[in-house]
Amino acid sequence: MNEVELTYDEYQIIAEYTVSDQPEDPESGLFGTIEVVNVKYAEALTDAPSIDDLICDTAWQVINDACYEAHENSFNEDW
């Protein structure tokens, strides 16, 4: 399990994610994938909205981008 910290809508968020074991080979259509398995606040916030209320399509894109950036050089391109 991997983690990445990011800021979205002025909140510190931690996204836990897994990285596929599949080697990346764009010529064959195989790409390394990341799956977000948990999202939580980095610290306890009593006045913060629930994660479900905070997370929208834009937030998911920001979270996915942060995960991919954290692993941008981790996918094996030599298959």
PDB file of N, CA, C and O in Angstrom:
ATOM      1  N   MET A   1       0.849  -1.171   0.000  1.00  0.00           N
ATOM      2  CA  MET A   1       0.000   0.000   0.000  1.00  0.00           C
ATOM      3  C   MET A   1       0.896   1.235   0.000  1.00  0.00           C
ATOM      4  O   MET A   1       1.893   1.289   0.720  1.00  0.00           O
ATOM      5  N   ASN A   2       0.540   2.206  -0.796  1.00  0.00           N
ATOM      6  CA  ASN A   2       1.268   3.460  -0.903  1.00  0.00           C
ATOM      7  C   ASN A   2       0.378   4.596  -0.440  1.00  0.00           C
ATOM      8  O   ASN A   2      -0.847   4.476  -0.425  1.00  0.00           O
ATOM      9  N   GLU A   3       1.001   5.696  -0.063  1.00  0.00           N
ATOM     10  CA  GLU A   3       0.258   6.881   0.354  1.00  0.00           C
ATOM     11  C   GLU A   3       0.835   8.110  -0.318  1.00  0.00           C
ATOM     12  O   GLU A   3       2.031   8.186  -0.598  1.00  0.00           O
ATOM     13  N   VAL A   4      -0.039   9.069  -0.571  1.00  0.00           N
ATOM     14  CA  VAL A   4       0.397  10.370  -1.060  1.00  0.00           C
ATOM     15  C   VAL A   4      -0.432  11.427  -0.327  1.00  0.00           C
ATOM     16  O   VAL A   4      -1.641  11.280  -0.154  1.00  0.00           O
ATOM     17  N   GLU A   5       0.245  12.489   0.094  1.00  0.00           N
ATOM     18  CA  GLU A   5      -0.441  13.611   0.735  1.00  0.00           C
ATOM     19  C   GLU A   5      -0.624  14.719  -0.285  1.00  0.00           C
ATOM     20  O   GLU A   5       0.273  14.996  -1.081  1.00  0.00           O
ATOM     21  N   LEU A   6      -1.774  15.344  -0.258  1.00  0.00           N
ATOM     22  CA  LEU A   6      -2.049  16.433  -1.175  1.00  0.00           C
ATOM     23  C   LEU A   6      -2.992  17.421  -0.520  1.00  0.00           C
ATOM     24  O   LEU A   6      -3.604  17.124   0.505  1.00  0.00           O
ATOM     25  N   THR A   7      -3.104  18.578  -1.108  1.00  0.00           N
ATOM     26  CA  THR A   7      -4.026  19.590  -0.626  1.00  0.00           C
ATOM     27  C   THR A   7      -5.122  19.767  -1.659  1.00  0.00           C
ATOM     28  O   THR A   7      -4.850  19.945  -2.847  1.00  0.00           O
ATOM     29  N   TYR A   8      -6.361  19.717  -1.199  1.00  0.00           N
ATOM     30  CA  TYR A   8      -7.497  19.971  -2.074  1.00  0.00           C
ATOM     31  C   TYR A   8      -8.517  20.784  -1.294  1.00  0.00           C
ATOM     32  O   TYR A   8      -8.893  20.421  -0.179  1.00  0.00           O
ATOM     33  N   ASP A   9      -8.956  21.868  -1.876  1.00  0.00           N
ATOM     34  CA  ASP A   9      -9.967  22.727  -1.255  1.00  0.00           C
ATOM     35  C   ASP A   9      -9.531  23.155   0.145  1.00  0.00           C
ATOM     36  O   ASP A   9     -10.339  23.204   1.073  1.00  0.00           O
ATOM     37  N   GLU A  10      -8.240  23.463   0.283  1.00  0.00           N
ATOM     38  CA  GLU A  10      -7.604  23.909   1.527  1.00  0.00           C
ATOM     39  C   GLU A  10      -7.522  22.831   2.610  1.00  0.00           C
ATOM     40  O   GLU A  10      -7.219  23.145   3.761  1.00  0.00           O
ATOM     41  N   TYR A  11      -7.780  21.589   2.271  1.00  0.00           N
ATOM     42  CA  TYR A  11      -7.682  20.482   3.229  1.00  0.00           C
ATOM     43  C   TYR A  11      -6.513  19.583   2.862  1.00  0.00           C
ATOM     44  O   TYR A  11      -6.288  19.286   1.689  1.00  0.00           O
ATOM     45  N   GLN A  12      -5.768  19.152   3.880  1.00  0.00           N
ATOM     46  CA  GLN A  12      -4.721  18.155   3.673  1.00  0.00           C
ATOM     47  C   GLN A  12      -5.397  16.785   3.624  1.00  0.00           C
ATOM     48  O   GLN A  12      -6.123  16.403   4.542  1.00  0.00           O
ATOM     49  N   ILE A  13      -5.149  16.065   2.553  1.00  0.00           N
ATOM     50  CA  ILE A  13      -5.770  14.757   2.329  1.00  0.00           C
ATOM     51  C   ILE A  13      -4.671  13.725   2.148  1.00  0.00           C
ATOM     52  O   ILE A  13      -3.622  14.018   1.575  1.00  0.00           O
ATOM     53  N   ILE A  14      -4.913  12.524   2.637  1.00  0.00           N
ATOM     54  CA  ILE A  14      -4.026  11.386   2.394  1.00  0.00           C
ATOM     55  C   ILE A  14      -4.799  10.385   1.542  1.00  0.00           C
ATOM     56  O   ILE A  14      -5.897   9.965   1.905  1.00  0.00           O
ATOM     57  N   ALA A  15      -4.219  10.011   0.414  1.00  0.00           N
ATOM     58  CA  ALA A  15      -4.817   8.995  -0.445  1.00  0.00           C
ATOM     59  C   ALA A  15      -3.963   7.738  -0.360  1.00  0.00           C
ATOM     60  O   ALA A  15      -2.757   7.781  -0.607  1.00  0.00           O
ATOM     61  N   GLU A  16      -4.586   6.630  -0.013  1.00  0.00           N
ATOM     62  CA  GLU A  16      -3.903   5.336  -0.007  1.00  0.00           C
ATOM     63  C   GLU A  16      -4.246   4.646  -1.322  1.00  0.00           C
ATOM     64  O   GLU A  16      -5.401   4.629  -1.747  1.00  0.00           O
ATOM     65  N   TYR A  17      -3.220   4.074  -1.962  1.00  0.00           N
ATOM     66  CA  TYR A  17      -3.439   3.470  -3.267  1.00  0.00           C
ATOM     67  C   TYR A  17      -2.512   2.292  -3.496  1.00  0.00           C
ATOM     68  O   TYR A  17      -1.498   2.133  -2.817  1.00  0.00           O
ATOM     69  N   THR A  18      -2.880   1.471  -4.465  1.00  0.00           N
ATOM     70  CA  THR A  18      -2.040   0.354  -4.879  1.00  0.00           C
ATOM     71  C   THR A  18      -1.615   0.580  -6.324  1.00  0.00           C
ATOM     72  O   THR A  18      -2.295   1.272  -7.083  1.00  0.00           O
ATOM     73  N   VAL A  19      -0.491  -0.008  -6.692  1.00  0.00           N
ATOM     74  CA  VAL A  19       0.036   0.095  -8.047  1.00  0.00           C
ATOM     75  C   VAL A  19       0.021  -1.295  -8.652  1.00  0.00           C
ATOM     76  O   VAL A  19       0.420  -2.263  -8.004  1.00  0.00           O
ATOM     77  N   SER A  20      -0.443  -1.401  -9.904  1.00  0.00           N
ATOM     78  CA  SER A  20      -0.523  -2.712 -10.549  1.00  0.00           C
ATOM     79  C   SER A  20       0.844  -3.331 -10.722  1.00  0.00           C
ATOM     80  O   SER A  20       1.848  -2.629 -10.846  1.00  0.00           O
ATOM     81  N   ASP A  21       0.876  -4.653 -10.729  1.00  0.00           N
ATOM     82  CA  ASP A  21       2.117  -5.389 -10.976  1.00  0.00           C
ATOM     83  C   ASP A  21       2.355  -5.586 -12.464  1.00  0.00           C
ATOM     84  O   ASP A  21       3.418  -6.055 -12.870  1.00  0.00           O
ATOM     85  N   GLN A  22       1.370  -5.229 -13.276  1.00  0.00           N
ATOM     86  CA  GLN A  22       1.450  -5.426 -14.716  1.00  0.00           C
ATOM     87  C   GLN A  22       2.493  -4.481 -15.313  1.00  0.00           C
ATOM     88  O   GLN A  22       2.431  -3.274 -15.080  1.00  0.00           O
ATOM     89  N   PRO A  23       3.437  -5.005 -16.072  1.00  0.00           N
ATOM     90  CA  PRO A  23       4.403  -4.117 -16.718  1.00  0.00           C
ATOM     91  C   PRO A  23       3.708  -3.246 -17.771  1.00  0.00           C
ATOM     92  O   PRO A  23       2.738  -3.670 -18.398  1.00  0.00           O
ATOM     93  N   GLU A  24       4.207  -2.052 -17.949  1.00  0.00           N
ATOM     94  CA  GLU A  24       3.614  -1.136 -18.916  1.00  0.00           C
ATOM     95  C   GLU A  24       4.195  -1.385 -20.291  1.00  0.00           C
ATOM     96  O   GLU A  24       5.412  -1.455 -20.462  1.00  0.00           O
ATOM     97  N   ASP A  25       3.320  -1.516 -21.267  1.00  0.00           N
ATOM     98  CA  ASP A  25       3.736  -1.708 -22.655  1.00  0.00           C
ATOM     99  C   ASP A  25       2.702  -1.024 -23.550  1.00  0.00           C
ATOM    100  O   ASP A  25       1.802  -1.685 -24.066  1.00  0.00           O
ATOM    101  N   PRO A  26       2.822   0.297 -23.739  1.00  0.00           N
ATOM    102  CA  PRO A  26       1.814   1.034 -24.501  1.00  0.00           C
ATOM    103  C   PRO A  26       1.574   0.492 -25.903  1.00  0.00           C
ATOM    104  O   PRO A  26       0.460   0.603 -26.414  1.00  0.00           O
ATOM    105  N   GLU A  27       2.585  -0.088 -26.538  1.00  0.00           N
ATOM    106  CA  GLU A  27       2.403  -0.621 -27.889  1.00  0.00           C
ATOM    107  C   GLU A  27       1.402  -1.771 -27.915  1.00  0.00           C
ATOM    108  O   GLU A  27       0.725  -1.984 -28.921  1.00  0.00           O
ATOM    109  N   SER A  28       1.305  -2.509 -26.816  1.00  0.00           N
ATOM    110  CA  SER A  28       0.350  -3.620 -26.775  1.00  0.00           C
ATOM    111  C   SER A  28      -0.973  -3.202 -26.128  1.00  0.00           C
ATOM    112  O   SER A  28      -1.915  -3.993 -26.070  1.00  0.00           O
ATOM    113  N   GLY A  29      -1.044  -1.965 -25.644  1.00  0.00           N
ATOM    114  CA  GLY A  29      -2.266  -1.499 -25.000  1.00  0.00           C
ATOM    115  C   GLY A  29      -2.285  -1.735 -23.506  1.00  0.00           C
ATOM    116  O   GLY A  29      -3.297  -1.470 -22.857  1.00  0.00           O
ATOM    117  N   LEU A  30      -1.181  -2.234 -22.935  1.00  0.00           N
ATOM    118  CA  LEU A  30      -1.118  -2.459 -21.493  1.00  0.00           C
ATOM    119  C   LEU A  30      -0.487  -1.246 -20.818  1.00  0.00           C
ATOM    120  O   LEU A  30       0.591  -0.795 -21.204  1.00  0.00           O
ATOM    121  N   PHE A  31      -1.164  -0.737 -19.823  1.00  0.00           N
ATOM    122  CA  PHE A  31      -0.661   0.422 -19.099  1.00  0.00           C
ATOM    123  C   PHE A  31      -0.674   0.123 -17.610  1.00  0.00           C
ATOM    124  O   PHE A  31      -1.580  -0.549 -17.118  1.00  0.00           O
ATOM    125  N   GLY A  32       0.317   0.614 -16.896  1.00  0.00           N
ATOM    126  CA  GLY A  32       0.324   0.477 -15.447  1.00  0.00           C
ATOM    127  C   GLY A  32      -0.864   1.221 -14.866  1.00  0.00           C
ATOM    128  O   GLY A  32      -1.231   2.290 -15.354  1.00  0.00           O
ATOM    129  N   THR A  33      -1.462   0.668 -13.835  1.00  0.00           N
ATOM    130  CA  THR A  33      -2.635   1.311 -13.259  1.00  0.00           C
ATOM    131  C   THR A  33      -2.441   1.551 -11.768  1.00  0.00           C
ATOM    132  O   THR A  33      -1.689   0.849 -11.091  1.00  0.00           O
ATOM    133  N   ILE A  34      -3.130   2.542 -11.294  1.00  0.00           N
ATOM    134  CA  ILE A  34      -3.164   2.878  -9.876  1.00  0.00           C
ATOM    135  C   ILE A  34      -4.610   2.826  -9.430  1.00  0.00           C
ATOM    136  O   ILE A  34      -5.502   3.328 -10.113  1.00  0.00           O
ATOM    137  N   GLU A  35      -4.836   2.214  -8.277  1.00  0.00           N
ATOM    138  CA  GLU A  35      -6.190   2.143  -7.726  1.00  0.00           C
ATOM    139  C   GLU A  35      -6.196   2.797  -6.354  1.00  0.00           C
ATOM    140  O   GLU A  35      -5.480   2.369  -5.450  1.00  0.00           O
ATOM    141  N   VAL A  36      -7.006   3.835  -6.203  1.00  0.00           N
ATOM    142  CA  VAL A  36      -7.163   4.510  -4.923  1.00  0.00           C
ATOM    143  C   VAL A  36      -8.072   3.644  -4.063  1.00  0.00           C
ATOM    144  O   VAL A  36      -9.189   3.318  -4.464  1.00  0.00           O
ATOM    145  N   VAL A  37      -7.589   3.271  -2.875  1.00  0.00           N
ATOM    146  CA  VAL A  37      -8.367   2.385  -2.014  1.00  0.00           C
ATOM    147  C   VAL A  37      -8.916   3.079  -0.769  1.00  0.00           C
ATOM    148  O   VAL A  37      -9.833   2.564  -0.130  1.00  0.00           O
ATOM    149  N   ASN A  38      -8.363   4.247  -0.418  1.00  0.00           N
ATOM    150  CA  ASN A  38      -8.856   4.954   0.762  1.00  0.00           C
ATOM    151  C   ASN A  38      -8.438   6.419   0.677  1.00  0.00           C
ATOM    152  O   ASN A  38      -7.339   6.739   0.224  1.00  0.00           O
ATOM    153  N   VAL A  39      -9.326   7.298   1.116  1.00  0.00           N
ATOM    154  CA  VAL A  39      -9.036   8.725   1.162  1.00  0.00           C
ATOM    155  C   VAL A  39      -9.449   9.224   2.537  1.00  0.00           C
ATOM    156  O   VAL A  39     -10.550   8.936   3.007  1.00  0.00           O
ATOM    157  N   LYS A  40      -8.564   9.972   3.179  1.00  0.00           N
ATOM    158  CA  LYS A  40      -8.863  10.475   4.518  1.00  0.00           C
ATOM    159  C   LYS A  40      -8.180  11.816   4.729  1.00  0.00           C
ATOM    160  O   LYS A  40      -7.259  12.182   3.999  1.00  0.00           O
ATOM    161  N   TYR A  41      -8.640  12.538   5.731  1.00  0.00           N
ATOM    162  CA  TYR A  41      -7.978  13.792   6.083  1.00  0.00           C
ATOM    163  C   TYR A  41      -6.657  13.486   6.768  1.00  0.00           C
ATOM    164  O   TYR A  41      -6.532  12.477   7.462  1.00  0.00           O
ATOM    165  N   ALA A  42      -5.679  14.351   6.576  1.00  0.00           N
ATOM    166  CA  ALA A  42      -4.369  14.156   7.175  1.00  0.00           C
ATOM    167  C   ALA A  42      -4.402  14.388   8.682  1.00  0.00           C
ATOM    168  O   ALA A  42      -3.550  13.874   9.408  1.00  0.00           O
ATOM    169  N   GLU A  43      -5.372  15.152   9.152  1.00  0.00           N
ATOM    170  CA  GLU A  43      -5.509  15.393  10.586  1.00  0.00           C
ATOM    171  C   GLU A  43      -6.991  15.474  10.923  1.00  0.00           C
ATOM    172  O   GLU A  43      -7.823  15.723  10.052  1.00  0.00           O
ATOM    173  N   ALA A  44      -7.307  15.265  12.175  1.00  0.00           N
ATOM    174  CA  ALA A  44      -8.698  15.309  12.606  1.00  0.00           C
ATOM    175  C   ALA A  44      -9.208  16.753  12.539  1.00  0.00           C
ATOM    176  O   ALA A  44      -8.641  17.652  13.160  1.00  0.00           O
ATOM    177  N   LEU A  45     -10.260  16.953  11.793  1.00  0.00           N
ATOM    178  CA  LEU A  45     -10.842  18.278  11.642  1.00  0.00           C
ATOM    179  C   LEU A  45     -12.310  18.212  12.054  1.00  0.00           C
ATOM    180  O   LEU A  45     -13.109  17.535  11.407  1.00  0.00           O
ATOM    181  N   THR A  46     -12.657  18.903  13.111  1.00  0.00           N
ATOM    182  CA  THR A  46     -14.025  18.813  13.621  1.00  0.00           C
ATOM    183  C   THR A  46     -15.030  19.533  12.740  1.00  0.00           C
ATOM    184  O   THR A  46     -16.201  19.153  12.706  1.00  0.00           O
ATOM    185  N   ASP A  47     -14.595  20.573  12.023  1.00  0.00           N
ATOM    186  CA  ASP A  47     -15.537  21.335  11.204  1.00  0.00           C
ATOM    187  C   ASP A  47     -15.462  20.988   9.716  1.00  0.00           C
ATOM    188  O   ASP A  47     -16.126  21.634   8.904  1.00  0.00           O
ATOM    189  N   ALA A  48     -14.677  19.995   9.349  1.00  0.00           N
ATOM    190  CA  ALA A  48     -14.510  19.638   7.938  1.00  0.00           C
ATOM    191  C   ALA A  48     -15.714  18.827   7.442  1.00  0.00           C
ATOM    192  O   ALA A  48     -16.310  18.062   8.200  1.00  0.00           O
ATOM    193  N   PRO A  49     -16.060  19.001   6.177  1.00  0.00           N
ATOM    194  CA  PRO A  49     -17.126  18.171   5.607  1.00  0.00           C
ATOM    195  C   PRO A  49     -16.660  16.719   5.525  1.00  0.00           C
ATOM    196  O   PRO A  49     -15.463  16.441   5.585  1.00  0.00           O
ATOM    197  N   SER A  50     -17.602  15.805   5.390  1.00  0.00           N
ATOM    198  CA  SER A  50     -17.206  14.403   5.245  1.00  0.00           C
ATOM    199  C   SER A  50     -16.440  14.243   3.937  1.00  0.00           C
ATOM    200  O   SER A  50     -16.608  15.032   3.007  1.00  0.00           O
ATOM    201  N   ILE A  51     -15.614  13.236   3.877  1.00  0.00           N
ATOM    202  CA  ILE A  51     -14.851  12.977   2.655  1.00  0.00           C
ATOM    203  C   ILE A  51     -15.803  12.791   1.478  1.00  0.00           C
ATOM    204  O   ILE A  51     -15.524  13.264   0.376  1.00  0.00           O
ATOM    205  N   ASP A  52     -16.934  12.099   1.703  1.00  0.00           N
ATOM    206  CA  ASP A  52     -17.897  11.893   0.619  1.00  0.00           C
ATOM    207  C   ASP A  52     -18.435  13.216   0.086  1.00  0.00           C
ATOM    208  O   ASP A  52     -18.660  13.352  -1.117  1.00  0.00           O
ATOM    209  N   ASP A  53     -18.645  14.196   0.970  1.00  0.00           N
ATOM    210  CA  ASP A  53     -19.127  15.505   0.533  1.00  0.00           C
ATOM    211  C   ASP A  53     -18.033  16.297  -0.165  1.00  0.00           C
ATOM    212  O   ASP A  53     -18.312  17.060  -1.090  1.00  0.00           O
ATOM    213  N   LEU A  54     -16.797  16.120   0.269  1.00  0.00           N
ATOM    214  CA  LEU A  54     -15.679  16.871  -0.297  1.00  0.00           C
ATOM    215  C   LEU A  54     -15.263  16.338  -1.663  1.00  0.00           C
ATOM    216  O   LEU A  54     -14.907  17.111  -2.552  1.00  0.00           O
ATOM    217  N   ILE A  55     -15.307  15.034  -1.828  1.00  0.00           N
ATOM    218  CA  ILE A  55     -14.808  14.402  -3.040  1.00  0.00           C
ATOM    219  C   ILE A  55     -15.827  14.528  -4.163  1.00  0.00           C
ATOM    220  O   ILE A  55     -16.951  14.038  -4.059  1.00  0.00           O
ATOM    221  N   CYS A  56     -15.420  15.185  -5.225  1.00  0.00           N
ATOM    222  CA  CYS A  56     -16.242  15.316  -6.426  1.00  0.00           C
ATOM    223  C   CYS A  56     -15.376  14.880  -7.605  1.00  0.00           C
ATOM    224  O   CYS A  56     -14.242  14.440  -7.411  1.00  0.00           O
ATOM    225  N   ASP A  57     -15.891  14.996  -8.803  1.00  0.00           N
ATOM    226  CA  ASP A  57     -15.122  14.570  -9.976  1.00  0.00           C
ATOM    227  C   ASP A  57     -13.778  15.285 -10.069  1.00  0.00           C
ATOM    228  O   ASP A  57     -12.765  14.666 -10.392  1.00  0.00           O
ATOM    229  N   THR A  58     -13.768  16.576  -9.790  1.00  0.00           N
ATOM    230  CA  THR A  58     -12.522  17.338  -9.851  1.00  0.00           C
ATOM    231  C   THR A  58     -11.534  16.833  -8.813  1.00  0.00           C
ATOM    232  O   THR A  58     -10.347  16.688  -9.105  1.00  0.00           O
ATOM    233  N   ALA A  59     -12.011  16.563  -7.603  1.00  0.00           N
ATOM    234  CA  ALA A  59     -11.124  16.066  -6.547  1.00  0.00           C
ATOM    235  C   ALA A  59     -10.542  14.715  -6.922  1.00  0.00           C
ATOM    236  O   ALA A  59      -9.362  14.468  -6.676  1.00  0.00           O
ATOM    237  N   TRP A  60     -11.340  13.833  -7.512  1.00  0.00           N
ATOM    238  CA  TRP A  60     -10.817  12.526  -7.910  1.00  0.00           C
ATOM    239  C   TRP A  60      -9.710  12.671  -8.935  1.00  0.00           C
ATOM    240  O   TRP A  60      -8.731  11.926  -8.898  1.00  0.00           O
ATOM    241  N   GLN A  61      -9.849  13.617  -9.848  1.00  0.00           N
ATOM    242  CA  GLN A  61      -8.797  13.837 -10.831  1.00  0.00           C
ATOM    243  C   GLN A  61      -7.526  14.328 -10.160  1.00  0.00           C
ATOM    244  O   GLN A  61      -6.431  13.891 -10.514  1.00  0.00           O
ATOM    245  N   VAL A  62      -7.656  15.228  -9.200  1.00  0.00           N
ATOM    246  CA  VAL A  62      -6.502  15.742  -8.464  1.00  0.00           C
ATOM    247  C   VAL A  62      -5.826  14.607  -7.692  1.00  0.00           C
ATOM    248  O   VAL A  62      -4.599  14.515  -7.675  1.00  0.00           O
ATOM    249  N   ILE A  63      -6.620  13.746  -7.055  1.00  0.00           N
ATOM    250  CA  ILE A  63      -6.081  12.614  -6.293  1.00  0.00           C
ATOM    251  C   ILE A  63      -5.367  11.636  -7.224  1.00  0.00           C
ATOM    252  O   ILE A  63      -4.250  11.208  -6.934  1.00  0.00           O
ATOM    253  N   ASN A  64      -6.002  11.281  -8.338  1.00  0.00           N
ATOM    254  CA  ASN A  64      -5.375  10.363  -9.289  1.00  0.00           C
ATOM    255  C   ASN A  64      -4.078  10.944  -9.844  1.00  0.00           C
ATOM    256  O   ASN A  64      -3.082  10.232  -9.969  1.00  0.00           O
ATOM    257  N   ASP A  65      -4.087  12.228 -10.176  1.00  0.00           N
ATOM    258  CA  ASP A  65      -2.871  12.871 -10.686  1.00  0.00           C
ATOM    259  C   ASP A  65      -1.745  12.815  -9.658  1.00  0.00           C
ATOM    260  O   ASP A  65      -0.594  12.553 -10.008  1.00  0.00           O
ATOM    261  N   ALA A  66      -2.076  13.060  -8.391  1.00  0.00           N
ATOM    262  CA  ALA A  66      -1.057  13.021  -7.331  1.00  0.00           C
ATOM    263  C   ALA A  66      -0.473  11.616  -7.186  1.00  0.00           C
ATOM    264  O   ALA A  66       0.733  11.463  -6.991  1.00  0.00           O
ATOM    265  N   CYS A  67      -1.316  10.598  -7.279  1.00  0.00           N
ATOM    266  CA  CYS A  67      -0.841   9.210  -7.180  1.00  0.00           C
ATOM    267  C   CYS A  67       0.067   8.868  -8.349  1.00  0.00           C
ATOM    268  O   CYS A  67       1.130   8.278  -8.156  1.00  0.00           O
ATOM    269  N   TYR A  68      -0.339   9.232  -9.560  1.00  0.00           N
ATOM    270  CA  TYR A  68       0.486   8.943 -10.734  1.00  0.00           C
ATOM    271  C   TYR A  68       1.800   9.716 -10.692  1.00  0.00           C
ATOM    272  O   TYR A  68       2.843   9.181 -11.070  1.00  0.00           O
ATOM    273  N   GLU A  69       1.763  10.971 -10.237  1.00  0.00           N
ATOM    274  CA  GLU A  69       2.999  11.748 -10.139  1.00  0.00           C
ATOM    275  C   GLU A  69       3.960  11.129  -9.133  1.00  0.00           C
ATOM    276  O   GLU A  69       5.175  11.157  -9.329  1.00  0.00           O
ATOM    277  N   ALA A  70       3.417  10.570  -8.056  1.00  0.00           N
ATOM    278  CA  ALA A  70       4.264   9.933  -7.048  1.00  0.00           C
ATOM    279  C   ALA A  70       4.940   8.680  -7.602  1.00  0.00           C
ATOM    280  O   ALA A  70       5.991   8.271  -7.110  1.00  0.00           O
ATOM    281  N   HIS A  71       4.336   8.069  -8.627  1.00  0.00           N
ATOM    282  CA  HIS A  71       4.880   6.830  -9.200  1.00  0.00           C
ATOM    283  C   HIS A  71       5.218   6.963 -10.680  1.00  0.00           C
ATOM    284  O   HIS A  71       5.261   5.959 -11.391  1.00  0.00           O
ATOM    285  N   GLU A  72       5.458   8.175 -11.155  1.00  0.00           N
ATOM    286  CA  GLU A  72       5.633   8.375 -12.583  1.00  0.00           C
ATOM    287  C   GLU A  72       6.787   7.594 -13.191  1.00  0.00           C
ATOM    288  O   GLU A  72       6.747   7.265 -14.376  1.00  0.00           O
ATOM    289  N   ASN A  73       7.806   7.293 -12.412  1.00  0.00           N
ATOM    290  CA  ASN A  73       8.940   6.539 -12.942  1.00  0.00           C
ATOM    291  C   ASN A  73       8.962   5.092 -12.471  1.00  0.00           C
ATOM    292  O   ASN A  73       9.967   4.402 -12.639  1.00  0.00           O
ATOM    293  N   SER A  74       7.874   4.633 -11.889  1.00  0.00           N
ATOM    294  CA  SER A  74       7.853   3.289 -11.306  1.00  0.00           C
ATOM    295  C   SER A  74       7.347   2.210 -12.246  1.00  0.00           C
ATOM    296  O   SER A  74       7.568   1.023 -12.003  1.00  0.00           O
ATOM    297  N   PHE A  75       6.673   2.605 -13.315  1.00  0.00           N
ATOM    298  CA  PHE A  75       6.143   1.589 -14.210  1.00  0.00           C
ATOM    299  C   PHE A  75       7.243   1.084 -15.126  1.00  0.00           C
ATOM    300  O   PHE A  75       8.001   1.861 -15.706  1.00  0.00           O
ATOM    301  N   ASN A  76       7.312  -0.229 -15.242  1.00  0.00           N
ATOM    302  CA  ASN A  76       8.339  -0.863 -16.061  1.00  0.00           C
ATOM    303  C   ASN A  76       7.939  -0.800 -17.535  1.00  0.00           C
ATOM    304  O   ASN A  76       6.940  -1.397 -17.934  1.00  0.00           O
ATOM    305  N   GLU A  77       8.708  -0.088 -18.330  1.00  0.00           N
ATOM    306  CA  GLU A  77       8.394   0.022 -19.748  1.00  0.00           C
ATOM    307  C   GLU A  77       9.155  -1.002 -20.588  1.00  0.00           C
ATOM    308  O   GLU A  77       8.880  -1.150 -21.779  1.00  0.00           O
ATOM    309  N   ASP A  78      10.096  -1.701 -19.987  1.00  0.00           N
ATOM    310  CA  ASP A  78      10.860  -2.733 -20.697  1.00  0.00           C
ATOM    311  C   ASP A  78      10.241  -4.084 -20.417  1.00  0.00           C
ATOM    312  O   ASP A  78      10.563  -4.728 -19.419  1.00  0.00           O
ATOM    313  N   TRP A  79       9.364  -4.509 -21.284  1.00  0.00           N
ATOM    314  CA  TRP A  79       8.650  -5.761 -21.048  1.00  0.00           C
ATOM    315  C   TRP A  79       9.281  -6.854 -21.840  1.00  0.00           C
ATOM    316  O   TRP A  79       8.828  -7.997 -21.784  1.00  0.00           O
TER     317      TRP A  79
END
